[in-house]
């Protein structure tokens, strides 16, 4: 189960740094209860929560989602990608594959049902995104700009500002998304000085 695999990797990364649950929660800006639930595989964390945890731990998002890489050629078979988002109207966000650190490039396969909306917080500084629509129409909001794309259209935009994707049409929309995070995980967030270095959890 994906949630359990993600939980195990979050816990492994946290313990490798000798952090407590409270330390990771503080560094990621999420509640302690959320960290506990994620590590126990009791929730399917949002993409935003996963990004916060990955950033705090100093790793790229794929490190929390995909098995460790062992070969130069990594094949993801059809249907084997990690489904990290589900919309209210049938949409799905699938992380198909990604490169290793330090410069992480992610390839996503997105489907938005009619009316589906996926807002996204700003990613790490320097993040860039490329979006290519395969079917339907997609409204892309980036900071204070909005563009509507049809099948065959593409857009490049900064991912380090608030952005989002919406299907304004009456048919499902499908698009590929590439996300480039330079130096992903190179520097993890610093912990509050008052926190203990001893793991109790």
Buried (B, 14 or more C-beta within 10 A) or exposed (E): EEBEBBBBBBBEBBBEBEBBBBBBBBBBEBEBEBBBBBBEBEBBBBBBBBBBBBBBBBBBBBBBBBEEEEEEEEEBEEEEBBEBBBBEEBBBBBBBBBBBBEBBBBBBBBBBBBBBBBEBBBBBEBBBBBBBBBBBBBBBBBEEEEEEBEBEBEBEBBBBBBBBBBBBBEEBBBBBBBBBBBBBBEEBBEBEEEEEEEBEB
